[in-house]
Amino acid sequence: MSSPPDQNDPFKAMFQAGNAMAQGFNQFLAQQQPAAPQGVNAAAWNAESEALKTLQQEWMARQAQLWQGMLGKAPDQPAPQVASPSAGDKRFDHPAWAASPVYDYLRQAYLINAEYMKRMAEAAPVADGQAKNRMRFLTRQMVDAMAPSNFLATNPEFVQKALETKGNSIQQGIQNLLGDLEKGRISMTDDSAFEVGRNLAITPGAVVFENELMQLIQYSPLTDKVAQRPFLMVPPCINKYYILDLQPENSLVRYAVEQGNTVFLVSWRNVQADNGHLSWDDYIEKGALTAIKAVREICKVDQINALGFCVGGTILGSALSVARLRGETPVASLTLLTTLLDFSETGEIGYFIDEAAVQAREASIGKGGLLRGSELATVFSALRANDLIWQYVVGNYLKGNKPPAFDLLYWNADATNLPGPFLAWYLRNLYLENSLRVPGKLEMCGVKADLGRVDMPAFLYASREDHIVPWKTSYQSRSLLGGETSFVLGASGHIAGVINPAAKNKRSYWLNDSKTANADEWFDAANEVKGSWWPVWAKWLKGFAGKEIPARGRLGSKAYPPGEPAPGRYVKEKA
């Protein structure tokens, strides 16, 4: 290996950048010194360590290869490809990156630096799994932010677009930036293209009950006959329910109605300051259990079928545990979509949650107050910064583009607030201490929770690429629930995997009748099936629907008269 370049060599800057990166990791580890008993060995990671020396030498060799290749190539020859983007990375697809040796050098040098930083994170002597994962996550955030595509001076697409439009793209980009500053968020879609109640959440129905926490919507039948046993959907309260009812062609709500079910849905309130006292028990008692009671009374049945999605599934599972411990059996079958009951591995959202963070929330809003929707949205966007932040920074501000209309991204930006006591309890008892999985450990609504008492048949769905609810953790629900379980694994992520309409029949899913407690064993023997998992679920649900009866001529009942039409006003409240 040759000696480091002299002061006049442009490679000097790259050499200094590498040392700066190493020093940054040294500082991080030094800050972890008090946590040494948890596996952090800061003393083993310094500028003289063999591991760091090896990484630096490999990094310097690649940078030297890139620089020398650039200098030695003929003007009409393509630049040497020392580094290439990973599969699926579209940031450098535009031909302008390869057309200029300057921009091609910036692109490849960045990719070399990015790989170097990620390898440093992997090699750092941090034995504690949570600390290691947090280091990986923070490294990815830095790497994503450093991309030359994110900056005016280093993005050739910005220059080309400005020349093509005679500067209009710059003007439009500034207007887009000012508009987003006024909104307080980055625009991901054309907001003017959508309106809840006009072209989103338009499955016909009416609000048949409401309290301070939720509205209960009953949907109008779309078949002459319906199942005797009604069906209740409990969506997550951390975002708006209409992810389940976007537009007719991708609405799980409408699909369930079309299958001959009398469908009800909980529309959680987008809580404001006067609701900042609401607790986890309130979401169980005033939310899930109250909705179950109303549906049973409206339809005059002893049992209903119920579905919970994400946090809605955790709330519903907890509520059914409370009901069973009270001696009640109000639900005949349970569907859980991308739901955590065991919080042993919580994916990337868990990187934000530790003892210090939870104590801070408990002190600030644990006895009352709100977690603002904008803060929650920022956290979720950070989990996929390239897709949900930098893509739009480049497109909206550098290129001056207007984002296209996309219903799912409109929903994604429609933020919701959370009451402080609810959030603090949820973070402490579930994410941090994972107590729900332990029978009798948590008290909820005056009883000791026991998921083993939730013994009705259950259909469990998880998404293979879910970064919010890891599918293997979701699979652990099979060992916690007391009844017979069926498990289906869908392709794609947390939302796209769930919202996979049967009519479009895209993607795929995996099936296996095995009851093994081991997720890897289940998957190894599973069969992949092309298309949507919705029909498999609909067929399963029919087994608990009861006999067919004529569809009801009116919504609600004398005790629960229909009020405002769906989607109701709660879902339209802004954070």
C-alpha positions in Angstrom: 0.0 0.0 0.0 1.4 3.4 -1.0 1.8 6.1 1.6 -1.1 8.7 2.1 -1.2 11.4 -0.6 0.5 14.7 -0.2 -1.1 18.0 0.5 -1.7 18.8 -3.2 -3.4 15.5 -4.1 -7.2 15.8 -4.4 -7.4 12.4 -2.7 -6.3 14.1 0.5 -9.8 15.3 1.1 -11.1 11.7 0.9 -8.4 10.4 3.2 -9.4 13.1 5.8 -13.0 12.2 5.4 -12.3 8.6 6.2 -10.4 9.6 9.4 -13.3 11.9 10.3 -15.8 9.0 10.0 -13.6 6.9 12.3 -13.3 9.6 14.8 -17.1 10.0 14.8 -17.5 6.3 15.7 -14.8 6.7 18.4 -16.8 9.5 20.0 -20.0 7.5 19.8 -18.4 4.6 21.6 -16.8 6.8 24.1 -20.3 8.1 25.0 -21.3 4.5 25.6 -18.5 3.9 28.2 -21.0 3.9 31.1 -22.9 1.1 29.3 -19.8 -1.2 29.1 -21.5 -3.9 31.2 -24.2 -4.2 28.5 -21.5 -5.2 25.9 -19.9 -2.0 24.6 -16.1 -2.2 24.5 -15.0 1.4 23.5 -11.4 0.8 24.4 -11.2 -1.9 21.8 -12.1 0.5 19.0 -9.7 3.2 18.3 -7.4 4.5 15.6 -4.8 1.9 16.3 -7.1 -1.2 16.3 -6.4 -3.8 13.7 -10.0 -4.0 12.7 -10.2 -0.2 12.0 -6.8 -0.3 10.3 -7.9 -3.0 7.9 -11.1 -1.1 7.0 -9.2 2.1 6.4 -6.7 0.4 4.2 -9.4 -1.2 2.1 -11.3 2.1 1.9 -8.1 4.0 0.8 -7.3 1.4 -1.8 -10.8 1.7 -3.4 -10.6 5.5 -3.3 -7.2 5.4 -4.9 -8.4 2.9 -7.5 -11.3 5.2 -8.4 -9.2 8.4 -8.5 -6.4 6.8 -10.6 -9.0 5.3 -12.9 -10.6 8.7 -13.4 -7.3 10.3 -14.2 -6.1 7.6 -16.6 -9.2 7.1 -18.7 -9.5 8.4 -22.2 -12.0 11.2 -22.8 -14.2 9.0 -24.9 -14.1 6.0 -22.5 -16.6 5.3 -19.7 -15.5 5.9 -16.1 -14.2 2.8 -14.2 -16.9 1.2 -12.1 -15.3 0.8 -8.7 -18.6 1.0 -6.9 -22.2 0.5 -8.0 -25.5 1.2 -6.3 -27.2 -1.8 -4.6 -30.3 -3.4 -6.2 -33.3 -1.1 -6.0 -31.3 2.1 -5.4 -32.6 4.5 -8.0 -30.9 7.7 -6.8 -28.3 7.5 -9.5 -30.2 6.0 -12.4 -30.3 9.2 -14.5 -27.8 9.2 -17.4 -26.4 12.5 -16.2 -24.6 10.8 -13.4 -22.5 8.7 -15.8 -22.2 11.4 -18.5 -19.9 13.6 -16.5 -16.7 12.3 -14.9 -17.1 14.8 -12.1 -20.6 13.6 -11.1 -19.6 10.0 -11.7 -16.7 10.4 -9.3 -18.9 12.0 -6.7 -21.4 9.2 -7.0 -18.9 6.4 -6.7 -16.9 8.1 -4.0 -20.1 8.4 -2.0 -20.9 4.7 -2.5 -17.5 3.7 -1.3 -17.8 6.0 1.8 -21.3 4.7 2.5 -20.1 1.1 2.4 -17.2 2.0 4.6 -19.4 3.6 7.3 -21.8 0.6 7.3 -18.9 -1.9 7.6 -17.5 0.2 10.5 -20.9 -0.1 12.2 -20.9 -3.8 11.7 -17.3 -4.2 13.0 -17.6 -1.9 16.0 -17.3 -3.9 19.3 -20.8 -3.5 20.5 -22.1 -6.8 21.9 -25.5 -5.6 23.0 -28.0 -6.3 20.3 -30.2 -3.2 20.8 -27.2 -0.9 20.8 -25.8 -2.6 17.7 -29.1 -2.2 15.9 -29.3 1.5 16.9 -25.8 2.0 15.6 -26.8 0.4 12.3 -29.9 2.6 12.1 -28.1 5.9 12.9 -25.3 5.0 10.4 -27.9 4.5 7.7 -29.5 7.8 8.5 -26.1 9.6 8.1 -25.3 7.7 4.9 -28.7 8.5 3.4 -28.4 12.2 4.3 -24.9 12.5 2.8 -25.8 11.4 -0.7 -24.7 13.8 -3.4 -28.2 13.5 -5.0 -29.6 15.5 -2.0 -27.7 18.7 -2.8 -27.8 21.4 -5.4 -24.1 21.6 -6.1 -23.6 17.9 -6.5 -26.8 16.7 -8.3 -26.5 16.9 -12.2 -30.2 16.3 -12.6 -30.8 19.7 -10.8 -28.5 21.4 -13.3 -29.9 19.7 -16.3 -33.5 20.4 -15.3 -32.7 24.1 -14.6 -31.2 24.5 -18.1 -34.0 22.7 -19.8 -36.7 24.8 -18.1 -34.6 28.1 -18.3 -34.7 28.3 -14.5 -38.4 27.6 -14.0 -37.6 24.4 -12.1 -35.6 26.4 -9.5 -38.5 28.9 -9.1 -41.0 26.1 -8.8 -38.8 24.3 -6.3 -38.6 27.3 -4.1 -42.4 27.6 -4.2 -42.7 24.0 -3.3 -40.4 24.5 -0.4 -42.2 27.5 0.9 -45.5 25.6 0.6 -44.2 22.7 2.6 -42.8 25.0 5.2 -46.3 26.4 5.7 -47.7 22.9 5.9 -45.1 21.8 8.3 -44.3 18.6 6.3 -42.9 17.4 3.0 -45.5 16.8 0.3 -45.5 13.3 -0.9 -48.5 13.5 -3.1 -50.9 16.0 -4.7 -53.1 16.8 -1.7 -55.7 18.5 -3.9 -56.4 15.2 -5.6 -58.1 13.6 -2.6 -60.7 14.3 0.1 -62.0 12.0 2.7 -65.6 11.4 2.0 -65.4 12.5 -1.6 -63.0 9.9 -3.2 -61.5 8.3 -0.1 -63.5 6.3 2.6 -66.6 6.3 0.4 -68.1 2.8 1.2 -71.7 3.7 2.0 -72.7 3.5 5.7 -73.5 5.6 8.8 -72.3 6.3 12.3 -74.5 4.4 14.7 -72.7 5.2 17.9 -70.1 7.6 19.2 -68.3 8.6 22.4 -65.4 10.9 23.2 -62.9 8.3 21.8 -64.5 6.7 18.7 -67.3 6.6 16.3 -68.8 3.2 15.3 -69.6 3.0 11.6 -72.0 0.4 10.2 -71.8 -0.2 6.4 -74.7 -0.7 4.1 -75.1 -4.2 2.7 -74.1 -4.8 -0.9 -75.7 -8.3 -1.1 -79.3 -9.5 -0.8 -78.3 -11.9 1.9 -75.7 -11.5 4.7 -74.1 -13.7 7.3 -76.0 -13.8 10.6 -72.9 -13.1 12.6 -71.7 -9.5 12.1 -68.1 -8.4 11.6 -66.2 -5.7 13.4 -62.9 -4.1 12.3 -60.6 -2.3 14.8 -57.9 -0.3 12.9 -54.9 1.2 14.5 -55.3 4.5 16.5 -51.9 5.8 15.4 -53.3 6.7 12.0 -56.7 7.1 10.2 -58.9 4.1 9.7 -59.4 4.8 5.9 -56.2 2.8 5.1 -58.8 0.0 5.1 -61.2 2.0 2.9 -59.1 4.0 0.5 -61.0 3.7 -2.9 -63.5 1.1 -4.0 -60.9 -0.9 -5.9 -58.5 -1.3 -3.0 -60.9 -1.2 0.0 -60.7 -4.1 2.4 -63.9 -2.7 4.0 -65.8 -2.8 0.8 -64.4 -6.3 0.0 -65.7 -7.6 3.4 -69.1 -6.1 2.7 -69.2 -7.7 -0.8 -68.5 -11.1 0.8 -71.9 -10.9 2.5 -70.8 -9.6 5.9 -72.6 -6.9 8.0 -69.5 -4.8 8.6 -68.9 -2.4 11.4 -65.7 -0.3 12.0 -64.2 1.7 14.8 -63.2 5.2 13.7 -60.8 6.5 16.4 -61.0 10.2 17.3 -58.0 12.3 16.3 -57.6 13.4 19.9 -57.1 17.0 20.8 -55.9 18.7 24.0 -59.2 18.0 25.8 -58.7 14.3 25.2 -55.1 14.2 26.5 -56.1 12.3 29.6 -57.2 9.1 27.8 -55.4 5.9 28.8 -54.8 2.4 27.5 -57.7 1.2 29.6 -59.9 3.8 27.9 -59.1 2.4 24.4 -60.0 -1.1 25.6 -63.2 -0.2 27.6 -64.6 2.8 25.7 -63.1 1.6 22.4 -63.0 -2.1 21.6 -65.3 -3.5 24.3 -67.9 -0.8 23.8 -67.9 -1.3 20.0 -68.3 -5.1 20.5 -71.2 -4.6 22.8 -73.0 -2.2 20.4 -72.5 -4.5 17.4 -74.0 -7.4 19.4 -77.0 -5.4 20.5 -77.7 -3.9 17.0 -77.6 -7.3 15.4 -79.2 -9.2 18.3 -76.5 -11.8 18.4 -74.4 -13.3 21.2 -71.2 -13.4 19.3 -69.5 -11.5 16.5 -66.4 -11.9 14.3 -63.7 -9.3 14.9 -60.5 -8.0 13.1 -57.7 -5.9 14.5 -55.0 -4.3 12.4 -51.5 -3.3 13.9 -52.0 -1.5 17.2 -55.7 -2.1 16.7 -55.0 -5.8 16.9 -53.0 -5.3 20.2 -55.9 -3.4 21.6 -58.5 -5.9 20.4 -56.5 -8.9 21.7 -56.1 -7.1 25.1 -59.9 -6.3 25.2 -60.8 -10.0 24.5 -58.5 -11.1 27.3 -60.4 -8.7 29.6 -63.7 -10.0 28.4 -62.8 -13.6 28.9 -61.5 -12.9 32.4 -64.9 -11.3 33.1 -66.6 -14.5 32.0 -67.7 -13.2 28.6 -67.3 -14.8 25.2 -68.4 -12.1 22.8 -66.3 -13.0 19.8 -66.4 -16.2 17.8 -63.4 -15.7 15.6 -60.4 -13.3 15.6 -58.4 -11.9 12.7 -55.1 -10.1 13.5 -53.3 -8.3 10.7 -49.6 -7.3 11.2 -50.1 -7.3 15.0 -47.6 -7.6 17.9 -48.7 -9.4 21.1 -45.1 -10.4 21.8 -42.8 -7.4 21.7 -39.4 -9.2 22.0 -38.4 -7.9 18.5 -40.1 -4.7 17.5 -38.2 -3.8 14.3 -36.7 -0.4 13.6 -39.3 1.5 15.6 -37.8 0.0 18.7 -34.5 1.9 18.1 -36.3 5.0 19.4 -37.4 3.3 22.6 -35.2 2.8 25.6 -35.5 3.5 29.3 -34.4 7.1 29.0 -36.8 7.9 26.2 -39.8 6.3 28.0 -39.0 8.1 31.2 -38.9 11.4 29.3 -42.4 10.7 27.8 -43.8 9.7 31.2 -42.5 12.9 32.7 -43.7 15.2 30.0 -47.1 13.7 28.9 -47.6 10.5 31.0 -50.2 12.1 33.2 -51.8 14.2 30.5 -51.0 15.8 27.1 -50.5 14.8 23.5 -47.9 13.3 21.3 -48.4 15.5 18.2 -49.1 13.7 14.9 -46.3 15.6 13.2 -43.8 14.1 15.5 -45.2 10.6 15.0 -45.1 11.1 11.2 -41.5 12.2 11.3 -40.5 9.1 13.2 -42.1 6.8 10.7 -40.7 8.7 7.8 -37.2 8.4 9.3 -37.5 4.6 9.2 -37.4 4.8 5.4 -35.6 8.1 4.8 -34.7 7.6 1.2 -38.2 6.6 0.2 -40.2 9.0 2.4 -37.9 12.0 2.9 -35.0 12.4 0.5 -36.9 11.3 -2.6 -39.2 14.2 -2.1 -36.5 16.7 -1.2 -34.9 16.0 -4.5 -38.1 15.8 -6.6 -40.0 18.7 -5.0 -37.2 21.2 -4.2 -34.3 20.4 -6.5 -36.2 19.5 -9.6 -39.3 21.5 -8.9 -41.6 18.6 -9.6 -45.1 18.2 -8.2 -45.6 14.8 -6.6 -48.2 12.6 -8.4 -51.5 11.7 -6.8 -51.2 8.6 -4.7 -54.0 7.7 -2.2 -51.8 5.7 0.2 -49.3 8.6 0.5 -52.2 11.0 1.1 -53.3 8.8 4.0 -49.7 8.5 5.2 -49.5 12.3 5.6 -52.9 12.6 7.4 -51.3 12.6 10.9 -53.0 11.7 14.2 -52.3 12.8 17.7 -52.0 10.3 20.6 -53.0 10.9 24.3 -49.9 11.0 26.6 -51.1 8.5 29.2 -52.0 5.9 26.5 -48.6 6.4 24.8 -46.6 6.2 28.0 -48.3 3.0 29.1 -48.0 1.4 25.7 -44.2 2.2 25.5 -43.4 1.1 29.1 -45.5 -2.0 29.4 -45.3 -3.4 25.8 -42.3 -2.1 23.9 -39.9 -1.7 26.8 -40.9 -4.5 29.2 -42.9 -6.8 26.9 -45.3 -7.7 29.7 -48.5 -8.6 27.7 -47.0 -12.0 26.8 -46.7 -12.9 30.5 -50.0 -14.3 31.9 -51.2 -12.2 34.9 -48.5 -9.6 34.8 -50.4 -6.6 33.4 -53.6 -5.3 35.0 -56.0 -3.8 32.4 -59.5 -2.6 33.2 -59.4 -4.2 36.7 -58.3 -7.7 35.7 -54.9 -9.4 35.1 -54.5 -9.9 31.4 -53.9 -13.5 30.0 -53.8 -13.9 26.3 -54.1 -17.7 26.8 -57.7 -17.0 27.7 -58.3 -15.6 24.2 -59.2 -19.0 22.9 -61.4 -18.5 19.9 -60.1 -19.5 16.4 -57.7 -16.9 15.1 -56.4 -16.0 11.6 -53.0 -14.3 11.8 -51.6 -12.3 8.9 -48.0 -10.9 8.7 -46.0 -9.2 5.9 -42.6 -10.6 5.0 -40.9 -7.2 4.5 -42.6 -5.4 7.4 -40.2 -3.1 9.2 -42.7 -2.0 11.8 -44.1 -5.4 12.8 -41.4 -8.1 12.0 -43.2 -11.1 10.8 -41.3 -13.6 12.9 -42.4 -11.7 16.0 -46.0 -11.5 14.8 -45.8 -15.3 14.4 -45.1 -15.7 18.1 -48.8 -14.8 18.7 -49.5 -18.4 17.8 -47.8 -19.5 21.1 -49.6 -16.9 23.2 -53.3 -17.2 22.1 -55.3 -20.1 23.6 -57.2 -21.1 20.5 -56.6 -22.7 17.1 -54.6 -20.4 14.8 -54.0 -20.2 11.1 -51.1 -18.2 9.8 -50.6 -16.5 6.4 -47.5 -14.6 5.3 -47.9 -12.0 2.6 -45.3 -10.4 0.4 -44.3 -6.7 0.7 -44.4 -4.4 3.7 -46.6 -3.2 6.6 -49.2 -1.5 4.5 -48.8 -2.7 0.9 -48.8 -6.3 2.1 -52.2 -5.8 3.8 -53.8 -3.7 1.1 -53.4 -6.2 -1.7 -56.8 -6.3 -3.4 -58.2 -9.5 -4.7 -59.4 -7.9 -7.9 -55.8 -6.9 -8.8 -54.4 -10.2 -7.5 -50.8 -8.9 -7.2 -47.8 -10.2 -5.3 -47.9 -13.5 -3.4 -48.4 -15.1 0.0 -47.2 -18.2 1.8 -49.3 -21.0 3.3 -48.5 -23.9 5.6 -50.8 -25.9 7.8 -48.0 -26.7 10.3 -48.6 -25.6 13.9 -44.9 -25.4 14.7 -43.9 -22.7 17.2 -40.8 -22.0 15.1 -41.3 -19.3 12.4 -38.3 -20.4 10.3 -39.5 -24.0 10.3 -42.9 -22.8 9.2 -41.5 -20.8 6.3 -39.1 -23.4 5.1 -42.0 -25.8 4.5 -44.5 -23.2 3.3 -45.8 -23.0 -0.3 -45.8 -19.7 -2.1 -49.0 -18.8 -3.9 -49.3 -16.0 -6.5 -51.9 -13.3 -5.9 -53.8 -11.7 -3.0 -54.3 -13.4 0.4 -57.8 -11.8 0.7 -59.8 -14.7 -0.7 -58.0 -17.2 1.6 -59.0 -15.1 4.6 -62.6 -14.6 3.3 -63.0 -18.3 2.9 -61.7 -18.9 6.5 -64.1 -16.2 7.9 -67.1 -17.8 6.3 -66.6 -20.8 8.5 -67.6 -18.6 11.5 -70.2 -16.4 9.8 -73.3 -18.5 10.7 -76.3 -19.0 8.4 -77.4 -16.6 5.7 -80.2 -14.2 6.5 -81.8 -11.4 4.5 -79.8 -8.2 4.5 -81.2 -5.6 7.0 -83.3 -2.9 5.5 -81.9 -0.1 7.7 -78.7 0.6 9.6 -78.5 0.7 13.4 -81.4 0.0 15.7 -83.8 1.9 17.9 -81.2 2.1 20.6 -78.5 2.9 18.1 -80.1 5.2 15.5 -78.0 6.0 12.4 -76.5 9.5 12.5 -74.2 11.2 10.1 -73.2 9.3 7.0 -69.9 7.5 6.7 -67.0 8.3 7.0 -68.2 10.5 9.9 -66.5 13.6 11.3 -63.9 12.0 13.6 -61.8 10.8 10.7 -61.8 14.3 9.2 -60.3 16.0 12.2 -56.7 17.2 11.6 -53.8 16.8 14.0 
